[in-house]
Amino acid sequence: MVEIRRATIEDANGIVCLLEQLGYRLDETQVASRITQLESTGTDPILVAVSEGRYLGVIALNWVLMLHAPTLIARITTLVVHEQARGLGVGRKLVDAAAALARAAGCDTLEVTTALRRADAQAFYKSLGFTHSSARLHMPM
């Protein structure tokens, strides 16, 4: 049984372990602070997938009003499923729960970005119905 719920600062250590699987090095204090900051905005929810005390995944979202769009747009900013839970439907459950939250907030589009090197992630998103619709460029500052 997988429980999908809002993240709290008590989830920080479990989220640290998940983020490490994608190569992100943060400590528990940093993640707890970010959970607090993001959850306080009302536009940046974080969900965790937990089963029997084990952290199976995390998804973070942001919804934003853009000048050109008629409604809010939701963006998945982080999605990690534990290596041992991949292929078991945890990612799909997290995305479904995130989409439901976004719809309730008035979003009509859910988008995601992923590194070009993450072919498995791209295949996963395509299997859920995501399509390529734009190119994302960035400039370090």
TORKOL-4160 file (C-alpha; in steps of 0.2 Angstrom, whole numbers, padded with zeros to 4 digits, m for minus):
141
<pt num="1" X="0000" Y="0000" Z="0000"/>
<pt num="2" X="0007" Y="0017" Z="m0006"/>
<pt num="3" X="0002" Y="0033" Z="0003"/>
<pt num="4" X="0003" Y="0049" Z="m0007"/>
<pt num="5" X="0003" Y="0064" Z="0005"/>
<pt num="6" X="0009" Y="0082" Z="0007"/>
<pt num="7" X="0027" Y="0083" Z="0013"/>
<pt num="8" X="0031" Y="0090" Z="0030"/>
<pt num="9" X="0048" Y="0095" Z="0037"/>
<pt num="10" X="0048" Y="0078" Z="0046"/>
<pt num="11" X="0050" Y="0070" Z="0028"/>
<pt num="12" X="0067" Y="0080" Z="0025"/>
<pt num="13" X="0079" Y="0065" Z="0028"/>
<pt num="14" X="0069" Y="0054" Z="0017"/>
<pt num="15" X="0068" Y="0066" Z="0003"/>
<pt num="16" X="0087" Y="0069" Z="0005"/>
<pt num="17" X="0090" Y="0051" Z="0001"/>
<pt num="18" X="0079" Y="0051" Z="m0014"/>
<pt num="19" X="0087" Y="0067" Z="m0021"/>
<pt num="20" X="0104" Y="0059" Z="m0019"/>
<pt num="21" X="0099" Y="0046" Z="m0032"/>
<pt num="22" X="0098" Y="0059" Z="m0045"/>
<pt num="23" X="0115" Y="0066" Z="m0039"/>
<pt num="24" X="0109" Y="0081" Z="m0029"/>
<pt num="25" X="0118" Y="0084" Z="m0013"/>
<pt num="26" X="0108" Y="0093" Z="0000"/>
<pt num="27" X="0107" Y="0090" Z="0019"/>
<pt num="28" X="0092" Y="0088" Z="0030"/>
<pt num="29" X="0092" Y="0106" Z="0036"/>
<pt num="30" X="0092" Y="0113" Z="0018"/>
<pt num="31" X="0078" Y="0101" Z="0012"/>
<pt num="32" X="0068" Y="0105" Z="0028"/>
<pt num="33" X="0070" Y="0124" Z="0025"/>
<pt num="34" X="0065" Y="0122" Z="0007"/>
<pt num="35" X="0049" Y="0112" Z="0011"/>
<pt num="36" X="0044" Y="0125" Z="0023"/>
<pt num="37" X="0047" Y="0139" Z="0010"/>
<pt num="38" X="0039" Y="0130" Z="m0004"/>
<pt num="39" X="0024" Y="0124" Z="0005"/>
<pt num="40" X="0021" Y="0142" Z="0012"/>
<pt num="41" X="0019" Y="0149" Z="m0005"/>
<pt num="42" X="0002" Y="0140" Z="m0009"/>
<pt num="43" X="0009" Y="0137" Z="m0027"/>
<pt num="44" X="0023" Y="0125" Z="m0024"/>
<pt num="45" X="0016" Y="0109" Z="m0016"/>
<pt num="46" X="0027" Y="0094" Z="m0013"/>
<pt num="47" X="0020" Y="0076" Z="m0011"/>
<pt num="48" X="0029" Y="0061" Z="m0005"/>
<pt num="49" X="0025" Y="0042" Z="m0008"/>
<pt num="50" X="0028" Y="0032" Z="0007"/>
<pt num="51" X="0025" Y="0013" Z="0011"/>
<pt num="52" X="0028" Y="0005" Z="0028"/>
<pt num="53" X="0039" Y="0019" Z="0033"/>
<pt num="54" X="0050" Y="0019" Z="0017"/>
<pt num="55" X="0051" Y="0034" Z="0005"/>
<pt num="56" X="0047" Y="0028" Z="m0012"/>
<pt num="57" X="0046" Y="0045" Z="m0021"/>
<pt num="58" X="0044" Y="0063" Z="m0021"/>
<pt num="59" X="0036" Y="0076" Z="m0033"/>
<pt num="60" X="0037" Y="0095" Z="m0032"/>
<pt num="61" X="0026" Y="0106" Z="m0042"/>
<pt num="62" X="0025" Y="0125" Z="m0046"/>
<pt num="63" X="0010" Y="0133" Z="m0054"/>
<pt num="64" X="0012" Y="0150" Z="m0062"/>
<pt num="65" X="0002" Y="0163" Z="m0071"/>
<pt num="66" X="0011" Y="0167" Z="m0087"/>
<pt num="67" X="0007" Y="0182" Z="m0098"/>
<pt num="68" X="0003" Y="0172" Z="m0113"/>
<pt num="69" X="m0007" Y="0159" Z="m0105"/>
<pt num="70" X="m0026" Y="0160" Z="m0101"/>
<pt num="71" X="m0024" Y="0149" Z="m0085"/>
<pt num="72" X="m0011" Y="0144" Z="m0073"/>
<pt num="73" X="0002" Y="0132" Z="m0079"/>
<pt num="74" X="0008" Y="0118" Z="m0068"/>
<pt num="75" X="0026" Y="0112" Z="m0069"/>
<pt num="76" X="0034" Y="0097" Z="m0061"/>
<pt num="77" X="0050" Y="0104" Z="m0054"/>
<pt num="78" X="0056" Y="0088" Z="m0046"/>
<pt num="79" X="0051" Y="0069" Z="m0048"/>
<pt num="80" X="0061" Y="0055" Z="m0040"/>
<pt num="81" X="0056" Y="0037" Z="m0038"/>
<pt num="82" X="0067" Y="0026" Z="m0027"/>
<pt num="83" X="0078" Y="0015" Z="m0038"/>
<pt num="84" X="0070" Y="m0001" Z="m0030"/>
<pt num="85" X="0052" Y="0006" Z="m0033"/>
<pt num="86" X="0054" Y="0010" Z="m0051"/>
<pt num="87" X="0043" Y="0001" Z="m0063"/>
<pt num="88" X="0030" Y="m0002" Z="m0049"/>
<pt num="89" X="0018" Y="0012" Z="m0053"/>
<pt num="90" X="0024" Y="0024" Z="m0039"/>
<pt num="91" X="0029" Y="0038" Z="m0052"/>
<pt num="92" X="0012" Y="0037" Z="m0061"/>
<pt num="93" X="0003" Y="0038" Z="m0044"/>
<pt num="94" X="0014" Y="0054" Z="m0040"/>
<pt num="95" X="0010" Y="0062" Z="m0056"/>
<pt num="96" X="m0008" Y="0058" Z="m0055"/>
<pt num="97" X="m0009" Y="0065" Z="m0038"/>
<pt num="98" X="0000" Y="0081" Z="m0044"/>
<pt num="99" X="m0011" Y="0083" Z="m0059"/>
<pt num="100" X="m0026" Y="0082" Z="m0047"/>
<pt num="101" X="m0019" Y="0096" Z="m0036"/>
<pt num="102" X="m0015" Y="0106" Z="m0051"/>
<pt num="103" X="m0032" Y="0105" Z="m0059"/>
<pt num="104" X="m0040" Y="0109" Z="m0042"/>
<pt num="105" X="m0029" Y="0125" Z="m0042"/>
<pt num="106" X="m0035" Y="0130" Z="m0059"/>
<pt num="107" X="m0021" Y="0124" Z="m0070"/>
<pt num="108" X="m0025" Y="0116" Z="m0087"/>
<pt num="109" X="m0008" Y="0111" Z="m0092"/>
<pt num="110" X="0005" Y="0100" Z="m0083"/>
<pt num="111" X="0023" Y="0101" Z="m0090"/>
<pt num="112" X="0039" Y="0094" Z="m0085"/>
<pt num="113" X="0058" Y="0097" Z="m0090"/>
<pt num="114" X="0071" Y="0083" Z="m0089"/>
<pt num="115" X="0089" Y="0083" Z="m0093"/>
<pt num="116" X="0093" Y="0077" Z="m0110"/>
<pt num="117" X="0104" Y="0063" Z="m0103"/>
<pt num="118" X="0089" Y="0055" Z="m0094"/>
<pt num="119" X="0082" Y="0044" Z="m0107"/>
<pt num="120" X="0073" Y="0033" Z="m0095"/>
<pt num="121" X="0064" Y="0048" Z="m0088"/>
<pt num="122" X="0059" Y="0055" Z="m0105"/>
<pt num="123" X="0052" Y="0037" Z="m0109"/>
<pt num="124" X="0042" Y="0037" Z="m0093"/>
<pt num="125" X="0034" Y="0054" Z="m0096"/>
<pt num="126" X="0030" Y="0050" Z="m0114"/>
<pt num="127" X="0021" Y="0034" Z="m0107"/>
<pt num="128" X="0010" Y="0045" Z="m0097"/>
<pt num="129" X="0005" Y="0056" Z="m0112"/>
<pt num="130" X="0018" Y="0070" Z="m0111"/>
<pt num="131" X="0023" Y="0076" Z="m0128"/>
<pt num="132" X="0038" Y="0087" Z="m0134"/>
<pt num="133" X="0030" Y="0105" Z="m0136"/>
<pt num="134" X="0045" Y="0116" Z="m0134"/>
<pt num="135" X="0064" Y="0117" Z="m0131"/>
<pt num="136" X="0071" Y="0123" Z="m0114"/>
<pt num="137" X="0086" Y="0133" Z="m0114"/>
<pt num="138" X="0096" Y="0140" Z="m0099"/>
<pt num="139" X="0110" Y="0152" Z="m0096"/>
<pt num="140" X="0120" Y="0150" Z="m0080"/>
<pt num="141" X="0121" Y="0167" Z="m0071"/>
